[in-house]
Amino acid sequence: MSLQKILFSPVTRLSGLLSVELGIDDSCIVSADVSSTMFRGFEYIMRGRNVADAVYMTQRICGICSTAHGAVASYLLDDLYDNDIEENAQYLRNIMFAADFLQNHIRHFYFFGLPDFVIMPDNPLFQNQNCFDCRLDDSDNRRLSSHYIEAVKAAQKSHQLLALLGGKAPHQHSFVHGGVTVAPTADLINQAQFLMKDIQEFVKRYMLPDTELLSHCYDDYFHIGETPGCFLSFGLFHFGKKNEQVLWKGGVLDRGSLTQPRLDLIQKDISKSWFERDKETGDVSPAPYKPEAYTWVKAVLYNGKHYEGGPLARMIMNGYYKGGTSTMDRIVSRSLETLLITELVKDWLNCLEPGAAPLKQKEQIVKNQAISVTDAMRGPLLHSASIKDDQVRKYDIITPTGWNFSPKDLSGYRGPAETALIGTEIPSPELKYVIPGRIIRSFDPCLSCATHLLDYDTNNVEHIIY
């Protein structure tokens, strides 16, 4: 048969703008170009600003994972100022960060993912739903679709918990360099504990059983959307005076072999991205008509290879999950991580000592460049800054969706999302959007975070270390 080209655009129920061009031959996906059509330039926005603005400015990259950017920017500033972080501050920071994880994971499962598998009520919110291959019986359909409303309440309470400690949500104001600006009073801690109790009850009562039901009913998706087993994580939930400890370890997992990440091995490749480098000045500028390019996302590589990040990577590396690398493995591991985070937050709230705001900011910057990393909801997140007289000379951001939705690199190798699509069987024309949609959404893509503007020193590749 001749190659059939299908444009899946827009891919809905995700954050940002995403399109996919699929090549299907004999009912099998043989090519997949995943394209972000959304251009942003936060690195340019940061230039010339006081570096302390990074905590507030970079959170505006995204509304659903903003605390991740505030957290890693705070870690970066702690390094620049050589701050010492109090234990109470670390508990508060991690509670806020975890609360944002919870709202994200709950929303992803119920708002983005559930309509892929469950027939939802026929009202304006779900009109014209594609219901091909929805396998649940009427009773289970009604029950799971009703949990959508319960998820709204649980996600709201997660944001309430964040706002209680962070002043507002999204884009909190309390998690800053040097500590936290909100005083953990006994009343505040009690309010947080009640919110956390309700959130955890939702996860146990609804989210985990719903995940188990889907994983049994759609067990073939444990073999659909698989990736090669290359995972990367920077670790999650920092502790210690210098943010030097992480509760959940990170690493580079390559087909069973685990090593620690080396930041000097991270590269970006613009071969298939809508950017071009001036041969004389070395500056990079947007090039939306560049031949062979198809996305604003740049390929992110580690030691020349593509790596997947996210809950699946963290759960495997930390010994909480022993599954595969498929669509359903990503869904199940995210729900498992949600439960584990609720347990952590309950423990941290019990460890908090009521008292004054744990904030100690030093006044003098002690170095002119720094790199900070953590994991965000969707995977590895990196911020780096080069400054002069407190002003940003260069700021760089590498987000999880940059890793997961990398386009082809200079050698023609594809990123995790494209790799997961290729080789997938499409048994009938009615499923040509259903199956790819399920695979893509299992990565929890956030294209708002993924598209940025950079400077390059040589050719099409930039090393992150300055």
N, C-alpha and C positions, 0 to 999 in steps of 0.2 A: 504494500500500500504506500501511497505518497504521504509525505509528512504533512500533518495538519497543524496549523498555527492557531492558537487560542489566546486572546488577550483577556485576562481576568482583571478587570479594572472598573471601579476601585475594589480592593479587598476591604470589606467592611468589618465592623466590630473589632477594631484595634485602634491604637493611638497614632495619629498621623495619616499620611497619604501613601498608599502602597498599591502598586500594580505588578502583575506577573504575566510575562509572555511565555506560554508553554508550547513546546513542540511535542506532538503526540504521533507516534508511529505504531501501527498495529496494536492499538489500545494501550500503549505504554508511553509514559512521559520520558522523552529522550533528551529534552533540553528545557531549562528553566532559567529565565532571566528575571530576577526580582528587582524591581525598580522603585526607589523612593523619589517621588516627584516634588518633594518639599525641600526648598533651600532655606537654610538659616546660617547666621554667621556670628555666633556668640563669642568666638575667639576674637573677632574684630571689635565687638562691643566692649570687651574687657580691656582692650589696649588703652593705655593712658589713664586708667582709673587707679585709685588707691587699691592696693591688693586686698585690703580688708573688705572691699565691696563684693568680693567673689562669693562670700557666703550667701548674700542676698541676690546678686545678679544671676548666678548660675542656676539657682532654683527655678528661675523663670523659663529655663529650657523646657520644663515639663510640669504639668499640673498633677500627674498621677504618681510620679516618683520623685517629687521635688526634694524631699528630705535626704535622699541619697546624695544629691549634688551639694546640699548644704553640709552634710556630714563630711564628705571627702574634702570639700573646700576648707572646712574647719580644721581637719587633720593637717592639711597643707599649711595653713596659717600657724597652727601650733608648732610645726616644724620651723617655719621661718622665724617665729618669735621665740622659739625654745621654751614654750609654755610647759608648766607642770600641771597635770589634770588631777583633780581630787577624785577619790573613789565614788563619792556621792554624785559628782558630775557625770562620771562614766555610766552609772546606773541610769540617770535621767536621760542622757544622750541615747543610750541603747533602747530605753523604753519608747522614746519618741520615734527612733528609726524603725523599731519593730512594729509600732502602731501603723506606720505608713506601709510596711510590708503587708500587714494584715488586710488593710483596706484594698491594696492592690490585688492580692491573691484571691480574696473573696470576690471582688468585682470581676477579675479575669474568668474565674470558673463559671459564675452565674450570668454575667452580662455578656461576655465575649464568647465563651465556649459552649454554654448550655444550649443555645438555639441551634448549634450544629447537630445535636443529637436528640433533642426533645421537641415535640410539637407544642408550640406555645399558644396561648389564647389568641383568637383571631380579632385583635383590636388594633388601633392605629400604631401601637408600638411594634407589633410583629406582623403587620400586613404583608402579604405576598411572600411569606416565609417559604424557603425551599425545603420541602419535607420529604424529599427522596431519601430513602435509607434511614428513616426514623423507626427504630425497632421496638421501643417500649410499648407495653400494652396501655390501654386507656387509663387504667388506675394509676400506673406509675407515671404516665405523662402528666396527669392532673396534679399528682403529688409533687413531682419535681418542678413543674412550672409554677406552683404556688410558693415554692421555696425561693423563687426569684425575688418576691416581695420581702421575704424574711432577710434575704441577702442585702437588700437596700438598707434595712435597719442595722444590720451587723456592720456593714461598711461605714455607715454614718457614725456608729459608736466608736469605731476605730479612729475616725477623724476627730471625734469629740475628745478621745484620749490624747491624740496628738495636740489638739488645740489647747487642752487643759494645761499641758506642760510647755507648749511652744508658742502660745499666744494666738495662733491662727492656723488654719489648714485649708488648702495647701500653702506652701511657702512660709513655713514657721519662722519665728523671729528669735527663738530662745537658744537653740543649739548653735553656739558661736565659738570662735576661737577663745581658748582659755577656760572653757567650761559651759555653764548654763546660767541664764539670767533669771529664771523663775525659781523662787524659794519653795522647796518641798515641804509645805506645811502638813500637819496631820490631817486636816480637812481635805486638802488636795489629794493626798495619798489614798484616803478612804474613797473619794470619788473615783479615782483611777481604778481602784480594786473592784468596785462595783461594775464599772464599765467592762473591765477585763473578764469578770465572771460571766457576764452576758455574752461577750464575744466568744469565749471558749465554749460555752454551752451551745452556741450556734454551730461552731465547727464540729463538735462531737455529735450533736443531734441531727444535723442536716448535711454538712459539707462532706464529711468522711463517708457516711452511708451512701450518699448520692454518687460520690466518686467510685465507690466499690460497685454499685449497681451498673454504672456506665462501663467500668472496666470489664465486667463480666459479660454484659450484653454486646459490647463492641470489642471483644477480645482479639479480633483479627487486627486491631490497630496496635497491638503489641508487636506486629511485624510490618507495619506500614509507617513510612516516614522515618526510617532508621538513618543514623549517621555513623561514621566510622569508629566512634568510641574515643575521640580526642576531646578532652574537656580541660577547661582552665578556670581557676577561681583565685581571687586575691585574698580570700578569707573574709569573715563577717563577724561583726560586733567586737569593737576594740575596747581593750582595757589597759591598765597600766598608766603611769605618770606621763609617758611619752607616746601613748597609743601603740606601744610596741607589741602588745599581746592581742591575739584574736581568739575568740571562743571557738568558732568553727574554722578549722584550718583551711588554707587554700593549697593550691598546687597545680601542676601541669600533669594531667593524666593522659598518657598516650598508649592505648591498647594494653592497659594493666600496669604500666610502669609510671610511678608517681615521683615527680621531682618538684623542687621549689621554683617558682617563677623568677626569671631574671629579666628585669625591666629593659636591659640593654638589648634584649633579643626581640623586642616588639617593634614591628614595622608597619607602615601604611603604604598602600599601593593605589595609585590613581589611574591605572591603565584603562579600566573600564568605567571610570567615573567622569562626571561632567566638569572636569578641571583640566587646565593646561598650565605648563610651566614656561615662563619666558626664558628663552635660551641665554639671553644676555644678563638679566637681572636675577634670575632664579625665582622670581615671585610667581605665585600661583594665583590664577584668576578663574572665575566661572567660565565654562565653555559648553553651554547647553546644546550646541550643534556639533560637538566633537564626534567624529566618525568612530563607530564601534562602541562608544560609551552608552550606558543605559540607566544610570542612577546617580544621585547626589551622594550616596553612601560610598565611602572608600573601603577597599579591602584592608582588613586588619589581620596581620600575620604574627605568629610567634615562631621564631627560628625558621621562617620560611613556610610554615604550615598554618592551616585554618583550624581554629579551636572553637568549640561550643561552650557557652556559659549558661548559668541559670540554676534553678532549684535542683534539677537532675544532677548537674555537676557537683553541687554542694552535698547533696544527700549521699551520692556514691562515695565521694572522697572522705566523708566523715562517718561512713559505716552505717548509715541509717536506711539505705536502700540498696538492694542487690538485684536490680532488674536490668533491662536492656537499654537501648538508645532510641526508642520509637516514639511515635506520637503519644500513645497512651502512657508510656513511661514518663514523659514530661508532665502530663496531666496529673498522674498519681503522685509523683514526687513533689509537685507543687502543693497539693492538698496535705501531704504528710508534713511538709515543711511548715505549713500554716499551723497545724496542731502543735508541733514542737516549739514554735515561736510563742504561742499562747502560754505554754508551760514556762518558758524562760521569763516572760514578762511578769507572770505571777510571782516567781521567785525574786526577781529584781525589785518589785514593789515591796516585798517583805523585807528586803535588805536596805531599803532607803531609810536614812536617818532624817527626821524632821529638823529643819534648821534654815539658816540663811542661804541665799542663792550661792551655789558653789562656783564662783567665777573669779579667776585670777589671771588677768591679761598683762603680760609684760609689755613695756613701752617701746623697746628698741628691737628692730629686726636684726638678726644676727647672721643672716646669709642672703644671698641675692638670687637663689634659685632653689626650687624644691619640687619633689614629685610625691604625690600621695595616692594611695589606692585603697579600695574596699570592694566588696561586692554590693551590687544593687539588686533590685527585685529580679531583673532579667539576666544578671551575670556580672562580669568584671567591669569596674568603673575606675578610670584614671583621670586625675587632674594634674597638670604640671604648670609651673609658672617661672618665668624669668623676670626679675624686677630691677629697677634702678631708682633709688631715692623714694622708696615706698610705692612707686608707680609701676604698673604692669607694662613690661616691654613685650612679652609674648606669653600667651595663655593657651594651653592645649587641653582638649578633652577627648577621651576615648570611651565610648559608651558601650553597654552590653549589646545593643542592637547593631552597633558597628561590627562587633565580632560575629554575631549570629546571622546577620543579613549582608555579609560581605559579598560583593560581586566577584566575578572571575578575577584572578590576579594576572600578573604579567606572563606567567607560565600556563595560564588557562585553567588552573585549579579553582574550584568553586567553594564558596563558604557553606556553613552548615545548613542553612535553610534551603538553598538551591540543591545541595547534595541530597537532602531528605526527600525532595520532590522527584528527583530523577530515578527512574526505575520503577516508579509507582504504576500499578495497573489501574486503568480506568475501564471497568467492565461494560459500562453503558454510557451513552451520550448524556443521560440525565445526571450523571455523577461527575461530569468534567469540572464542575466548580465545587461540588460538595467535598470530595476527597482532598483536593489541594487546599481548600479552605481550612479543613480540620488540621492538616499538617502545619500550615503556616501559623495558625492561631495558637498551636501548642507551644510555640516559642515565646508567646506573649510579646509580640513586636511593638516597639515604641519608636516610630520614625521621627517623632518630634525631637527625640534625643539624638538620633543617629546622623543627622545631616549638619555638617559644620564646614567652616572654611579654614584652610591651613596654609602655612608657608612651607616650601620644600627647598632643600639645599642641593640635592643631586637627583637628576633624572626623575623617575616616577615614584621613588621610594624615600620615605623619611624615617630615620631612626629617632626614637623618642628622647633618648638621653641627649642633653645639650652639651 
